[in-house]
Amino acid sequence: MAVMDVRSISKEIKGEIKREVDEILLSGKRPPHLVAIMVGDNPASKAYVKNKVKTCDELGIKSTLLHFESDISQEAIKEVIANLNSDKSVDGFILQLPIPAHLNSQDLLLEIDPMKDVDGFHPMNFGKMALGLPSFLPATPYGIILLIERLNLETSGKKVAVLGRSDIVGTPMSLLLSRKAPYGNCTVTLLHSRSKNIRNELLGSDIIVAAIGIPKFVTADMVKTGAVIFDVGINRVEDEHSKSGSRLVGDVDTDQVKDIASWITPVPGGIGLMTIVALMKNTLRAYNMELYGK
């Protein structure tokens, strides 16, 4: 098995983005501007937003974090979104999920201007993606597609199992891999909690995208020899040998499948890096659309 060097690939793409941003700044134009809305103090969200801000700083992209207390009202967040929609200095913004239970995330996502929806969650962008039309792609699936492109993996005619049907990863991933495109044309099975014979479905797949949120769910008896695995899972489990008492693992038991799969993404240091890169590419695209009407 070869563990994908995702860190080097993400660094390469970030270098390309930075060069484009540097050219923008040298021409005297303002930098691209990404805004993140965060509600509450979810530890995972805080860490993810921190990484986004850090990456923006590295690439010369302006970033703004709007952090609100967990008891903020639905109407107040809608007002924030409306202001960002009309702010010409903001190219793209995201509503960091999850948000507190009293807030309706779907209702709030509908308020976002699709032209600034750099997370690709608005129904208009989702629908265009399903039809194969130009749109902002959801960051994690887009990141996986970028990884497939950089590795030049053959996908046409391959059998793919996508494990997990979330609107954020599983469902859009299944659409992207099945549509008629250079790195698509796959025969995709979307698996979820109600699916029967998950083991057999995975065992017959050339490519597995694991995004079910269960630590080490995919084991050796579920993977065919030579399969390519994209492990989206980020799960914290207890580890008495770690200083913190815990460690991060994926949805795949890497130790079990390492001698079976041909490629697998690491956790951590894998798909999460590509997700942030994809968000940066979406932000730069939103900037170009705003300034040049592309």
Residue, then its C-alpha position, 0 to 999 in steps of 0.5 A: m500500500a502507498v499512503m498518498d502524499v496529500r500534504s505535498i499535493s495540497k502544498e503544490i496547489k496552494g503554491e499555484i493559488k498564491r502565485e495568482v494572488d500575488e499577481i493580483l496584489l502586484s497589479g494594485k487590486r484588492p485581495p480576495h476576501l473570505v468570511a467565516i461565520m461561526v456560532g458557538d464554541n464547537p471544538a472541531s469547528k474552531a480548529y477547522v476555522k483556525n486552519k482556514v484563517k491560517t491558510c488564507d494568511e499564507l496565500g495572501i487572501k484576506s479572511t474575516l471571522l464573525h464569531f457569535e455566541s451560541d444563543i444568537s437568534q435565527e433572524a440575527i444570523k439572517e441579517v448578518i448573511a444579508n449584509l455579507n451578500s450586499d458587501k462588495s468587498v466580500d467575495g465568498f463566505i461560509l456558515q461553519l457547520p454544525i450550528p446550535a440546535h435552535l438554528n435551522s441550517q437549511d433555512l440559513l444556507l438558503e439565504i446565502d447568495p449562490m455567487k458567494d456560496v464558496d462552500g457549495f451548499h446552496p440548492m442552486n449550486f447543488g442543482k447545477m453540480a448535479l446537471g454538470l453545469p458550472s458551479f461552486l462544488p462542495a469543498t470536501p468532494y471538490g478536494i477529492i476530485l482535485l486529488i484524483e486529478r493530481l494523481n491522474l487516477e483512472t476513474s472511467g468505468k471503475k466501480v465506486a462505493v461511497l460510504g455515507r450519504s450526507d449532503i456535505v460529502g456522500t451525496p455530492m461525491s456520488l454525483l461528481l464521480s458518476r457524471k460525464a467528466p474527465y475524472g468521473n464516468c464511474t459506476v457509483t453505489l451510495l451506501h448508508s445506514r439502511s444499506k444491505n450487504i455493505r461488506n459485499e458492496l465495498l469488497g467489489s469496489d475499485i474505489i472507496v470513499a469512506a465518510i460514515g463517521i464511524p472509527k475504523f468501520v472499514t476493515a480488511d475483509m471489506v476491501k478488494t486487493g488494489a482498491v483506492i481508498f479516500d478516508v474522509g473520517i476524522n474521529r477522536v478515540e481514546d489512546e492511553h499512549s498519547k499525551s492528550g489521552s486520545r488520537l485521530v483515526g479515520d473511518v478505515d482501519t488503516d493497519q488492517v487494509k495497508d497490505i490490501a489497498s493500493w492507495i489510501t489517504p492518511v488521517p490526519g493530514g489527508i482529505g482535510l487538507m484538500t478540503i481547505v485547498a478546495l475552499m481557497k480555489n472556490t474563493l479565488r473563483a468567486y473573486n474573479m467572477e465578482l471583479y471580471g464578470k466571469 
